[in-house]
Amino acid sequence: MRAIEESLKNPRIREMLRKEQRGNDLEDRILEIQRRQIADKMETLNLSDAIKKVLVPK
């Protein structure tokens, strides 16, 4: 435990950890954007199907 505490005092290690966290945050944001885009496409497809059912007589 003491070794971990000592290593966290090292500025180079702290900077590496900060960069890694930034990378993780960026990856999370990208995944959230992709999830929203997929949800939007699904909604568009559902609306398109609903419109076709109403407008296209069988």
TIMI-2910 file (N, C-alpha, C, CB; in pm, 1 decimal, decimal comma, always signed):
<rs>
+----------+----------+----------+----------+----------+----------+----------+----------+----------+----------+----------+----------+------+
!      n_x !      n_y !      n_z !     ca_x !     ca_y !     ca_z !      c_x !      c_y !      c_z !     cb_x !     cb_y !     cb_z ! resn !
+----------+----------+----------+----------+----------+----------+----------+----------+----------+----------+----------+----------+------+
!    +83,0 !   -119,8 !     +0,0 !     +0,0 !     +0,0 !     +0,0 !    +86,9 !   +125,5 !     +0,0 !    -94,1 !     +0,2 !   +121,3 !  Met !
!   +192,7 !   +119,5 !    +76,7 !   +281,8 !   +235,3 !    +85,0 !   +346,4 !   +263,4 !    -50,7 !   +390,4 !   +212,3 !   +191,9 !  Arg !
!   +379,4 !   +157,7 !   -123,4 !   +439,9 !   +175,1 !   -255,8 !   +343,8 !   +246,8 !   -350,5 !   +480,6 !    +38,7 !   -314,8 !  Ala !
!   +215,6 !   +215,2 !   -339,9 !   +114,7 !   +280,9 !   -424,3 !   +106,4 !   +428,8 !   -389,2 !    -24,3 !   +213,5 !   -407,3 !  Ile !
!   +103,2 !   +456,9 !   -259,4 !    +96,9 !   +597,2 !   -216,0 !   +218,6 !   +675,2 !   -264,6 !    +86,8 !   +605,7 !    -62,7 !  Glu !
!   +336,5 !   +613,8 !   -255,5 !   +458,7 !   +679,9 !   -300,8 !   +456,2 !   +703,4 !   -452,0 !   +581,4 !   +596,4 !   -262,4 !  Glu !
!   +409,5 !   +602,7 !   -525,4 !   +407,4 !   +617,3 !   -671,7 !   +309,2 !   +725,6 !   -715,0 !   +370,6 !   +483,8 !   -738,4 !  Ser !
!   +201,0 !   +744,8 !   -638,7 !   +103,4 !   +848,3 !   -673,3 !   +159,2 !   +989,0 !   -650,9 !    -24,1 !   +829,4 !   -591,3 !  Leu !
!   +265,1 !   +999,1 !   -573,3 !   +329,0 !  +1129,0 !   -552,4 !   +418,6 !  +1165,9 !   -670,6 !   +410,9 !  +1127,9 !   -422,5 !  Lys !
!   +453,6 !  +1066,3 !   -750,8 !   +540,5 !  +1088,4 !   -866,2 !   +461,5 !  +1163,1 !   -974,7 !   +596,4 !   +952,6 !   -921,2 !  Asn !
!   +508,9 !  +1282,5 !  -1013,9 !   +434,7 !  +1362,1 !  -1113,3 !   +415,8 !  +1290,4 !  -1247,3 !   +506,6 !  +1493,1 !  -1137,1 !  Pro !
!   +515,0 !  +1213,2 !  -1289,6 !   +501,7 !  +1142,4 !  -1418,7 !   +391,2 !  +1038,2 !  -1411,5 !   +635,3 !  +1074,8 !  -1458,4 !  Arg !
!   +384,6 !   +967,0 !  -1301,4 !   +280,5 !   +864,3 !  -1285,9 !   +143,6 !   +930,3 !  -1276,8 !   +306,8 !   +777,2 !  -1159,9 !  Ile !
!   +135,0 !  +1040,9 !  -1203,3 !     +7,1 !  +1111,6 !  -1192,9 !    -40,0 !  +1160,7 !  -1328,5 !    +18,7 !  +1229,2 !  -1096,4 !  Arg !
!    +53,5 !  +1210,6 !  -1410,4 !    +17,2 !  +1257,1 !  -1545,2 !    -28,8 !  +1140,3 !  -1632,5 !   +136,8 !  +1328,9 !  -1611,7 !  Glu !
!    +38,9 !  +1026,8 !  -1621,4 !     -3,0 !   +908,3 !  -1697,8 !   -145,3 !   +866,9 !  -1658,3 !    +95,8 !   +790,3 !  -1674,3 !  Met !
!   -173,8 !   +869,1 !  -1529,5 !   -307,2 !   +831,2 !  -1482,8 !   -412,1 !   +930,8 !  -1531,8 !   -309,9 !   +822,3 !  -1329,2 !  Leu !
!   -376,6 !  +1058,7 !  -1532,5 !   -469,9 !  +1161,1 !  -1582,5 !   -500,0 !  +1139,1 !  -1730,2 !   -412,1 !  +1302,7 !  -1561,0 !  Arg !
!   -396,0 !  +1110,4 !  -1808,1 !   -415,9 !  +1087,2 !  -1952,0 !   -502,7 !   +964,2 !  -1975,0 !   -280,4 !  +1070,3 !  -2023,9 !  Lys !
!   -478,1 !   +859,6 !  -1895,2 !   -557,8 !   +737,8 !  -1909,7 !   -704,0 !   +766,5 !  -1877,0 !   -503,3 !   +625,4 !  -1818,6 !  Glu !
!   -727,3 !   +844,0 !  -1771,0 !   -864,6 !   +877,6 !  -1733,9 !   -930,5 !   +961,1 !  -1842,5 !   -867,8 !   +952,5 !  -1600,2 !  Gln !
!   -856,6 !  +1055,4 !  -1901,3 !   -912,0 !  +1136,8 !  -2010,8 !   -949,4 !  +1047,7 !  -2127,9 !   -810,8 !  +1245,0 !  -2056,3 !  Arg !
!   -863,5 !   +951,3 !  -2157,4 !   -892,6 !   +857,1 !  -2265,9 !  -1019,0 !   +777,8 !  -2237,6 !   -775,1 !   +761,9 !  -2286,8 !  Gly !
!  -1034,6 !   +734,3 !  -2112,6 !  -1154,9 !   +659,7 !  -2074,9 !  -1278,8 !   +747,5 !  -2084,8 !  -1141,2 !   +604,0 !  -1932,8 !  Asn !
!  -1266,5 !   +873,3 !  -2040,9 !  -1379,8 !   +965,9 !  -2049,7 !  -1419,0 !   +988,4 !  -2195,1 !  -1345,6 !  +1100,4 !  -1982,4 !  Asp !
!  -1320,1 !  +1005,7 !  -2281,3 !  -1346,3 !  +1027,9 !  -2423,4 !  -1413,8 !   +906,0 !  -2484,7 !  -1215,8 !  +1059,7 !  -2498,2 !  Leu !
!  -1363,2 !   +787,2 !  -2450,4 !  -1422,5 !   +664,0 !  -2501,2 !  -1567,7 !   +650,9 !  -2455,8 !  -1341,2 !   +542,5 !  -2454,8 !  Glu !
!  -1594,1 !   +685,0 !  -2329,1 !  -1731,4 !   +680,1 !  -2278,5 !  -1821,2 !   +775,8 !  -2355,1 !  -1734,8 !   +713,4 !  -2129,1 !  Asp !
!  -1770,6 !   +895,8 !  -2384,1 !  -1850,3 !   +994,1 !  -2458,7 !  -1879,1 !   +944,6 !  -2599,9 !  -1777,5 !  +1129,7 !  -2464,3 !  Arg !
!  -1777,9 !   +885,3 !  -2663,9 !  -1797,5 !   +832,5 !  -2800,1 !  -1902,7 !   +722,2 !  -2799,2 !  -1663,8 !   +778,6 !  -2858,2 !  Ile !
!  -1895,3 !   +632,6 !  -2701,4 !  -1992,8 !   +523,5 !  -2692,4 !  -2133,8 !   +578,3 !  -2668,7 !  -1954,0 !   +425,8 !  -2579,4 !  Leu !
!  -2145,4 !   +680,9 !  -2586,4 !  -2276,6 !   +740,9 !  -2560,5 !  -2331,6 !   +805,5 !  -2687,6 !  -2267,1 !   +845,5 !  -2446,9 !  Glu !
!  -2247,6 !   +873,5 !  -2762,2 !  -2292,0 !   +935,5 !  -2888,6 !  -2337,7 !   +827,0 !  -2985,9 !  -2177,6 !  +1020,8 !  -2952,4 !  Ile !
!  -2261,0 !   +718,4 !  -2996,1 !  -2298,6 !   +609,6 !  -3086,0 !  -2431,0 !   +547,0 !  -3042,5 !  -2188,1 !   +502,8 !  -3090,4 !  Gln !
!  -2450,2 !   +531,9 !  -2912,1 !  -2575,0 !   +474,6 !  -2860,9 !  -2693,4 !   +564,7 !  -2897,7 !  -2567,2 !   +455,4 !  -2706,9 !  Arg !
!  -2674,5 !   +694,6 !  -2883,9 !  -2781,3 !   +789,7 !  -2920,0 !  -2811,0 !   +784,3 !  -3069,4 !  -2742,0 !   +933,5 !  -2879,5 !  Arg !
!  -2705,5 !   +774,6 !  -3151,2 !  -2725,9 !   +768,2 !  -3296,4 !  -2804,9 !   +643,9 !  -3334,2 !  -2591,0 !   +769,5 !  -3370,2 !  Gln !
!  -2774,2 !   +531,8 !  -3271,9 !  -2846,8 !   +407,2 !  -3299,5 !  -2992,0 !   +421,4 !  -3256,0 !  -2780,3 !   +287,0 !  -3227,2 !  Ile !
!  -3013,9 !   +480,9 !  -3138,5 !  -3151,0 !   +501,2 !  -3090,1 !  -3228,1 !   +591,8 !  -3186,1 !  -3150,3 !   +562,1 !  -2947,4 !  Ala !
!  -3163,5 !   +696,1 !  -3236,4 !  -3228,2 !   +786,2 !  -3332,6 !  -3264,1 !   +712,3 !  -3461,2 !  -3136,5 !   +905,8 !  -3364,4 !  Asp !
!  -3172,9 !   +628,3 !  -3508,8 !  -3200,4 !   +552,8 !  -3631,5 !  -3316,8 !   +456,5 !  -3610,3 !  -3074,9 !   +475,3 !  -3676,8 !  Lys !
!  -3319,8 !   +392,1 !  -3493,2 !  -3429,1 !   +298,7 !  -3463,4 !  -3562,4 !   +374,5 !  -3461,1 !  -3404,7 !   +226,5 !  -3327,0 !  Met !
!  -3562,1 !   +492,8 !  -3399,6 !  -3683,8 !   +573,5 !  -3393,4 !  -3727,8 !   +614,4 !  -3533,4 !  -3661,9 !   +698,1 !  -3305,8 !  Glu !
!  -3632,4 !   +653,4 !  -3615,5 !  -3663,8 !   +692,4 !  -3753,6 !  -3723,7 !   +574,6 !  -3829,9 !  -3537,2 !   +744,0 !  -3826,0 !  Thr !
!  -3665,0 !   +456,2 !  -3812,2 !  -3717,3 !   +337,7 !  -3880,8 !  -3858,4 !   +305,1 !  -3832,5 !  -3624,5 !   +216,9 !  -3858,4 !  Leu !
!  -3881,0 !   +317,1 !  -3703,0 !  -4014,6 !   +289,7 !  -3649,5 !  -4116,2 !   +389,8 !  -3702,8 !  -4012,7 !   +293,3 !  -3496,2 !  Asn !
!  -4077,0 !   +517,3 !  -3710,0 !  -4167,6 !   +618,2 !  -3764,8 !  -4193,5 !   +591,7 !  -3912,9 !  -4109,4 !   +759,7 !  -3745,2 !  Leu !
!  -4090,1 !   +552,6 !  -3984,2 !  -4103,7 !   +523,0 !  -4127,0 !  -4201,1 !   +407,2 !  -4147,7 !  -3966,1 !   +489,3 !  -4189,3 !  Ser !
!  -4187,7 !   +303,4 !  -4067,8 !  -4279,7 !   +189,3 !  -4077,9 !  -4422,8 !   +230,9 !  -4045,7 !  -4235,5 !    +76,2 !  -3983,6 !  Asp !
!  -4438,1 !   +313,5 !  -3943,2 !  -4572,1 !   +358,6 !  -3904,5 !  -4635,2 !   +440,6 !  -4016,6 !  -4566,0 !   +441,5 !  -3774,4 !  Ala !
!  -4557,5 !   +527,5 !  -4079,2 !  -4608,0 !   +611,1 !  -4189,2 !  -4648,6 !   +523,5 !  -4307,3 !  -4501,0 !   +714,8 !  -4233,4 !  Ile !
!  -4565,4 !   +424,1 !  -4339,4 !  -4597,9 !   +334,5 !  -4451,1 !  -4729,1 !   +259,9 !  -4425,1 !  -4483,2 !   +233,6 !  -4474,2 !  Lys !
!  -4749,0 !   +216,3 !  -4300,7 !  -4872,0 !   +142,3 !  -4268,1 !  -4994,9 !   +230,6 !  -4285,0 !  -4865,9 !    +88,0 !  -4124,2 !  Lys !
!  -4979,8 !   +358,5 !  -4255,7 !  -5093,6 !   +450,0 !  -4266,3 !  -5116,7 !   +492,3 !  -4411,4 !  -5070,9 !   +573,9 !  -4178,1 !  Val !
!  -5008,0 !   +519,4 !  -4484,4 !  -5021,0 !   +576,3 !  -4618,3 !  -5034,6 !   +473,1 !  -4729,8 !  -4903,5 !   +662,2 !  -4646,4 !  Leu !
!  -4978,2 !   +354,4 !  -4710,2 !  -4980,8 !   +254,0 !  -4817,0 !  -5094,6 !   +155,4 !  -4790,5 !  -4843,8 !   +179,1 !  -4826,8 !  Val !
!  -5199,4 !   +164,5 !  -4873,0 !  -5311,7 !    +71,3 !  -4852,5 !  -5274,2 !    -70,3 !  -4895,1 !  -5435,8 !   +118,4 !  -4930,7 !  Pro !
!  -5331,9 !   -163,7 !  -4826,8 !  -5305,9 !   -304,7 !  -4862,3 !  -5420,2 !   -361,2 !  -4942,6 !  -5283,6 !   -390,2 !  -4736,5 !  Lys !
+----------+----------+----------+----------+----------+----------+----------+----------+----------+----------+----------+----------+------+
</rs>
